[in-house]
C-alpha cells in the first residue's frame, strides 16, 4: 500500500494539489528558487508523479510477464531493472 497522498494531483502556478470533489488539498509548494518557468515545470512534474508511478508499475509488470513468457528476460533486464528501481525510489523501498 502506498503511503503518499493518492492521486490524481494537479498543478496550479507553482503549487501542487490533490484533486478531489471538495477542492483538494495542497501537497507541495514549489515557489522557491529558479525562474517562474522552472518552478511551473517542477510543479507539473511533481503533479504527474502518481500517474508516472502507476505507468512504471504497469511497465514493470508487463516486462516481467512478457520476458517470462518469451524466455527473453535478458533482453529486457536493463529496462525492467530501471523500472523497479524507480518504483523503489518513489515508494521508499530503495532506502
FIGUBA-123503 format. One record per residue: residue number from 1; residue in one letter; x, y, z of N, C-alpha, C, O, CB in turn. Coordinates in nm, 3 decimals. Glycine has a CB too. Example, Ala and Ser with C-alpha at 12.3 -4.5 7.8 and 13.67 -1.06 7.14 Angstrom:
> resi  resn  n_x  n_y  n_z  ca_x  ca_y  ca_z  c_x  c_y  c_z  o_x  o_y  o_z  cb_x  cb_y  cb_z
> 1  A  1.319  -0.569  0.780  1.230  -0.450  0.780  1.320  -0.330  0.780  1.424  -0.332  0.846  1.131  -0.447  0.905
> 2  S  1.285  -0.225  0.708  1.367  -0.106  0.714  1.290  0.003  0.787  1.341  0.114  0.804  1.408  -0.060  0.572
END
This chain:
> resi  resn  n_x  n_y  n_z  ca_x  ca_y  ca_z  c_x  c_y  c_z  o_x  o_y  o_z  cb_x  cb_y  cb_z
> 1  X  0.084  -0.118  0.000  0.000  0.000  0.000  0.088  0.124  0.000  0.185  0.133  0.075  -0.096  0.000  0.122
> 2  X  0.054  0.217  -0.084  0.132  0.340  -0.093  0.105  0.430  0.026  -0.006  0.434  0.079  0.101  0.415  -0.224
> 3  X  0.209  0.502  0.068  0.197  0.592  0.182  0.174  0.736  0.137  0.140  0.822  0.220  0.321  0.583  0.269
> 4  X  0.192  0.765  0.008  0.176  0.902  -0.038  0.028  0.938  -0.054  -0.059  0.850  -0.056  0.249  0.923  -0.172
> 5  X  0.001  1.066  -0.065  -0.134  1.114  -0.089  -0.181  1.061  -0.224  -0.111  1.077  -0.324  -0.141  1.270  -0.086
> 6  X  -0.297  0.999  -0.229  -0.344  0.942  -0.355  -0.363  1.049  -0.463  -0.400  1.163  -0.434  -0.474  0.868  -0.334
> 7  X  -0.336  1.010  -0.587  -0.361  1.097  -0.699  -0.507  1.091  -0.739  -0.583  1.017  -0.676  -0.272  1.061  -0.817
> 8  X  -0.548  1.163  -0.838  -0.461  1.249  -0.918  -0.428  1.379  -0.847  -0.499  1.425  -0.757  -0.527  1.278  -1.052
> 9  X  -0.318  1.437  -0.892  -0.274  1.568  -0.845  -0.278  1.664  -0.962  -0.274  1.622  -1.078  -0.132  1.561  -0.782
> 10  X  -0.287  1.792  -0.932  -0.281  1.893  -1.038  -0.193  2.008  -0.991  -0.178  2.032  -0.871  -0.423  1.944  -1.074
> 11  X  -0.135  2.078  -1.087  -0.053  2.193  -1.052  -0.128  2.320  -1.089  -0.191  2.329  -1.194  0.085  2.189  -1.125
> 12  X  -0.120  2.416  -1.000  -0.175  2.549  -1.023  -0.064  2.645  -0.986  -0.025  2.654  -0.870  -0.308  2.575  -0.940
> 13  X  -0.014  2.716  -1.086  0.103  2.801  -1.069  0.219  2.711  -1.024  0.256  2.619  -1.097  0.076  2.916  -0.965
> 14  X  0.275  2.737  -0.908  0.387  2.654  -0.862  0.347  2.572  -0.739  0.432  2.535  -0.658  0.510  2.742  -0.831
> 15  X  0.217  2.546  -0.726  0.168  2.464  -0.617  0.106  2.336  -0.674  0.057  2.334  -0.787  0.064  2.542  -0.532
> 16  X  0.109  2.231  -0.594  0.052  2.103  -0.636  -0.057  2.066  -0.536  -0.037  2.072  -0.415  0.162  1.991  -0.646
> 17  X  -0.175  2.027  -0.590  -0.290  1.994  -0.509  -0.341  1.855  -0.542  -0.330  1.809  -0.656  -0.401  2.097  -0.528
> 18  X  -0.397  1.789  -0.442  -0.469  1.665  -0.466  -0.602  1.702  -0.529  -0.667  1.798  -0.486  -0.489  1.582  -0.333
> 19  X  -0.644  1.629  -0.630  -0.770  1.654  -0.697  -0.877  1.570  -0.627  -0.864  1.448  -0.617  -0.762  1.622  -0.850
> 20  X  -0.981  1.635  -0.580  -1.098  1.564  -0.528  -1.220  1.654  -0.542  -1.209  1.767  -0.588  -1.077  1.523  -0.380
> 21  X  -1.334  1.603  -0.503  -1.458  1.678  -0.525  -1.476  1.795  -0.429  -1.567  1.875  -0.446  -1.575  1.585  -0.511
> 22  X  -1.389  1.806  -0.330  -1.401  1.914  -0.233  -1.292  2.020  -0.254  -1.266  2.100  -0.165  -1.394  1.858  -0.090
> 23  X  -1.230  2.021  -0.369  -1.131  2.122  -0.399  -0.988  2.080  -0.374  -0.895  2.154  -0.408  -1.159  2.242  -0.321
> 24  X  -0.968  1.964  -0.317  -0.833  1.913  -0.298  -0.761  1.978  -0.183  -0.810  2.073  -0.122  -0.754  1.931  -0.423
> 25  X  -0.644  1.925  -0.155  -0.561  1.985  -0.052  -0.422  2.004  -0.110  -0.381  1.931  -0.199  -0.556  1.897  0.077
> 26  X  -0.353  2.101  -0.058  -0.221  2.132  -0.111  -0.124  2.022  -0.070  -0.118  1.982  0.046  -0.172  2.270  -0.061
> 27  X  -0.048  1.975  -0.168  0.052  1.871  -0.145  0.188  1.937  -0.122  0.258  1.903  -0.026  0.059  1.773  -0.265
> 28  X  0.224  2.030  -0.208  0.356  2.092  -0.202  0.351  2.230  -0.267  0.273  2.254  -0.358  0.462  2.004  -0.270
> 29  X  0.436  2.318  -0.219  0.457  2.447  -0.282  0.599  2.448  -0.335  0.694  2.426  -0.260  0.431  2.566  -0.182
> 30  X  0.613  2.473  -0.464  0.745  2.474  -0.525  0.785  2.612  -0.571  0.845  2.626  -0.677  0.750  2.379  -0.640
> 31  X  0.755  2.713  -0.493  0.776  2.851  -0.534  0.904  2.910  -0.477  0.906  3.025  -0.434  0.658  2.936  -0.492
> 32  X  1.009  2.833  -0.476  1.136  2.884  -0.423  1.246  2.858  -0.525  1.260  2.748  -0.577  1.171  2.818  -0.287
> 33  X  1.324  2.960  -0.551  1.440  2.946  -0.638  1.402  2.920  -0.782  1.292  2.875  -0.812  1.528  2.836  -0.589
> 34  X  1.493  2.948  -0.870  1.470  2.924  -1.011  1.380  3.029  -1.074  1.327  3.117  -1.007  1.411  2.788  -1.030
> 35  X  1.366  3.016  -1.203  1.280  3.107  -1.278  1.133  3.065  -1.262  1.105  2.954  -1.218  1.321  3.110  -1.429
> 36  X  1.042  3.154  -1.298  0.899  3.119  -1.293  0.871  2.996  -1.379  0.796  2.907  -1.340  0.812  3.237  -1.340
> 37  X  0.932  2.993  -1.497  0.912  2.881  -1.589  0.962  2.750  -1.527  0.896  2.647  -1.538  0.985  2.907  -1.723
> 38  X  1.078  2.754  -1.463  1.134  2.636  -1.399  1.044  2.589  -1.283  1.021  2.469  -1.268  1.276  2.665  -1.348
> 39  X  0.995  2.682  -1.203  0.909  2.645  -1.090  0.778  2.583  -1.138  0.731  2.486  -1.080  0.880  2.767  -1.002
> 40  X  0.719  2.638  -1.245  0.596  2.580  -1.301  0.623  2.441  -1.357  0.542  2.350  -1.340  0.539  2.672  -1.412
> 41  X  0.737  2.425  -1.425  0.772  2.294  -1.481  0.793  2.191  -1.369  0.753  2.076  -1.382  0.900  2.305  -1.567
> 42  X  0.856  2.233  -1.259  0.875  2.143  -1.145  0.741  2.102  -1.087  0.721  1.985  -1.052  0.963  2.209  -1.037
> 43  X  0.648  2.197  -1.075  0.515  2.167  -1.021  0.442  2.068  -1.112  0.374  1.978  -1.062  0.433  2.296  -1.004
> 44  X  0.453  2.085  -1.243  0.390  1.991  -1.336  0.448  1.851  -1.320  0.375  1.752  -1.322  0.407  2.040  -1.480
> 45  X  0.580  1.842  -1.306  0.644  1.712  -1.288  0.600  1.646  -1.158  0.570  1.527  -1.156  0.797  1.727  -1.290
> 46  X  0.597  1.723  -1.050  0.553  1.669  -0.921  0.407  1.623  -0.930  0.373  1.517  -0.879  0.569  1.776  -0.809
> 47  X  0.323  1.703  -0.994  0.181  1.668  -1.007  0.162  1.539  -1.086  0.064  1.467  -1.064  0.105  1.782  -1.075
> 48  X  0.252  1.510  -1.177  0.242  1.388  -1.259  0.293  1.265  -1.187  0.279  1.154  -1.239  0.318  1.407  -1.389
> 49  X  0.353  1.280  -1.070  0.417  1.169  -1.000  0.327  1.047  -0.980  0.371  0.936  -1.008  0.467  1.215  -0.867
> 50  X  0.203  1.062  -0.932  0.121  0.942  -0.914  0.096  0.867  -1.045  0.099  0.744  -1.047  -0.012  0.980  -0.852
> 51  X  0.071  0.940  -1.153  0.050  0.875  -1.283  0.177  0.810  -1.334  0.172  0.700  -1.389  0.000  0.978  -1.386
> 52  X  0.290  0.876  -1.316  0.417  0.819  -1.358  0.448  0.691  -1.282  0.493  0.593  -1.341  0.530  0.919  -1.339
> 53  X  0.423  0.690  -1.151  0.444  0.571  -1.071  0.355  0.457  -1.120  0.401  0.344  -1.133  0.418  0.599  -0.922
> 54  X  0.229  0.485  -1.146  0.138  0.382  -1.198  0.187  0.328  -1.332  0.183  0.207  -1.355  -0.003  0.438  -1.212
> 55  X  0.232  0.417  -1.419  0.279  0.375  -1.552  0.403  0.286  -1.542  0.415  0.188  -1.614  0.311  0.497  -1.639
> 56  X  0.494  0.321  -1.452  0.615  0.240  -1.436  0.580  0.103  -1.377  0.641  0.002  -1.412  0.718  0.313  -1.347
> 57  X  0.484  0.101  -1.288  0.439  -0.029  -1.234  0.381  -0.117  -1.344  0.413  -0.236  -1.351  0.335  -0.007  -1.123
> 58  X  0.297  -0.060  -1.429  0.239  -0.135  -1.539  0.350  -0.185  -1.632  0.347  -0.300  -1.676  0.138  -0.049  -1.617
> 59  X  0.445  -0.099  -1.662  0.559  -0.138  -1.746  0.637  -0.253  -1.684  0.671  -0.349  -1.753  0.652  -0.017  -1.769
> 60  X  0.665  -0.243  -1.555  0.740  -0.347  -1.487  0.666  -0.481  -1.492  0.726  -0.585  -1.519  0.766  -0.307  -1.342
> 61  X  0.536  -0.477  -1.465  0.456  -0.600  -1.469  0.452  -0.658  -1.610  0.463  -0.780  -1.628  0.313  -0.573  -1.420
> 62  X  0.437  -0.572  -1.709  0.434  -0.618  -1.848  0.567  -0.681  -1.888  0.570  -0.790  -1.946  0.400  -0.501  -1.942
> 63  X  0.677  -0.611  -1.858  0.807  -0.664  -1.896  0.837  -0.796  -1.827  0.894  -0.887  -1.888  0.915  -0.563  -1.864
> 64  X  0.798  -0.807  -1.702  0.819  -0.932  -1.631  0.740  -1.044  -1.696  0.792  -1.152  -1.722  0.780  -0.917  -1.482
> 65  X  0.613  -1.018  -1.722  0.526  -1.119  -1.783  0.576  -1.158  -1.922  0.587  -1.276  -1.953  0.381  -1.068  -1.790
> 66  X  0.605  -1.058  -2.006  0.649  -1.085  -2.143  0.784  -1.154  -2.146  0.806  -1.246  -2.226  0.655  -0.956  -2.223
> 67  X  0.874  -1.110  -2.061  1.007  -1.173  -2.058  1.000  -1.317  -2.014  1.070  -1.402  -2.068  1.098  -1.096  -1.964
> 68  X  0.914  -1.344  -1.918  0.900  -1.481  -1.871  0.828  -1.567  -1.974  0.861  -1.685  -1.991  0.825  -1.484  -1.739
> 69  X  0.730  -1.508  -2.044  0.657  -1.585  -2.145  0.743  -1.617  -2.266  0.734  -1.726  -2.321  0.533  -1.509  -2.189
> 70  X  0.825  -1.523  -2.306  0.907  -1.544  -2.427  1.042  -1.606  -2.396  1.113  -1.648  -2.487  0.928  -1.412  -2.499
> 71  X  1.077  -1.612  -2.269  1.207  -1.667  -2.233  1.320  -1.572  -2.264  1.437  -1.612  -2.265  1.230  -1.797  -2.303
> 72  X  1.288  -1.446  -2.290  1.389  -1.348  -2.331  1.407  -1.240  -2.225  1.416  -1.122  -2.257  1.350  -1.284  -2.466
> 73  X  1.412  -1.280  -2.099  1.423  -1.185  -1.989  1.552  -1.104  -1.995  1.555  -0.989  -1.953  1.413  -1.258  -1.856
> 74  X  1.660  -1.164  -2.047  1.788  -1.092  -2.053  1.781  -0.970  -2.144  1.849  -0.870  -2.119  1.899  -1.185  -2.102
> 75  X  1.700  -0.977  -2.249  1.690  -0.865  -2.344  1.622  -0.744  -2.281  1.650  -0.630  -2.319  1.613  -0.908  -2.468
> 76  X  1.533  -0.768  -2.185  1.461  -0.657  -2.124  1.511  -0.624  -1.983  1.460  -0.532  -1.919  1.313  -0.689  -2.118
> 77  X  1.610  -0.697  -1.936  1.659  -0.680  -1.799  1.695  -0.535  -1.765  1.656  -0.489  -1.658  1.780  -0.767  -1.777
> 78  X  1.768  -0.459  -1.850  1.802  -0.321  -1.813  1.680  -0.232  -1.793  1.677  -0.149  -1.701  1.890  -0.261  -1.919
> 79  X  1.579  -0.248  -1.878  1.459  -0.166  -1.865  1.381  -0.209  -1.741  1.330  -0.124  -1.668  1.371  -0.179  -1.992
> 80  X  1.371  -0.338  -1.719  1.300  -0.389  -1.602  1.369  -0.344  -1.473  1.302  -0.305  -1.377  1.291  -0.542  -1.607
> 81  X  1.500  -0.350  -1.470  1.575  -0.305  -1.351  1.553  -0.156  -1.326  1.536  -0.114  -1.212  1.726  -0.334  -1.369
> 82  X  1.553  -0.076  -1.433  1.531  0.068  -1.418  1.390  0.097  -1.367  1.371  0.183  -1.281  1.555  0.141  -1.552
> 83  X  1.291  0.025  -1.418  1.153  0.043  -1.374  1.140  0.005  -1.227  1.076  0.077  -1.150  1.056  -0.042  -1.459
> 84  X  1.198  -0.106  -1.188  1.190  -0.150  -1.048  1.263  -0.053  -0.955  1.217  -0.028  -0.843  1.249  -0.291  -1.032
> 85  X  1.374  0.002  -0.999  1.448  0.100  -0.918  1.365  0.228  -0.900  1.363  0.285  -0.791  1.584  0.133  -0.983
> 86  X  1.298  0.272  -1.006  1.215  0.392  -0.997  1.099  0.369  -0.900  1.066  0.458  -0.821  1.161  0.431  -1.137
> 87  X  1.038  0.252  -0.905  0.929  0.220  -0.813  0.981  0.220  -0.669  0.917  0.277  -0.580  0.865  0.082  -0.848
> 88  X  1.095  0.158  -0.646  1.153  0.152  -0.512  1.184  0.292  -0.461  1.157  0.322  -0.345  1.280  0.066  -0.513
> 89  X  1.240  0.376  -0.545  1.271  0.513  -0.503  1.146  0.593  -0.472  1.143  0.670  -0.376  1.352  0.583  -0.610
> 90  X  1.042  0.575  -0.553  0.918  0.650  -0.534  0.839  0.605  -0.411  0.763  0.683  -0.354  0.832  0.638  -0.657
> 91  X  0.857  0.480  -0.371  0.780  0.426  -0.260  0.861  0.410  -0.132  0.810  0.361  -0.031  0.722  0.295  -0.298
> 92  X  0.988  0.451  -0.135  1.072  0.440  -0.017  1.137  0.304  -0.003  1.205  0.277  0.096  0.993  0.469  0.106
> 93  X  1.117  0.218  -0.100  1.175  0.084  -0.095  1.322  0.080  -0.127  1.388  -0.021  -0.105  1.103  -0.006  -0.188
> 94  X  1.376  0.191  -0.179  1.517  0.196  -0.217  1.606  0.245  -0.106  1.727  0.264  -0.126  1.534  0.283  -0.336
> 95  X  1.549  0.267  0.013  1.627  0.322  0.124  1.686  0.212  0.206  1.756  0.239  0.304  1.543  0.411  0.212
END
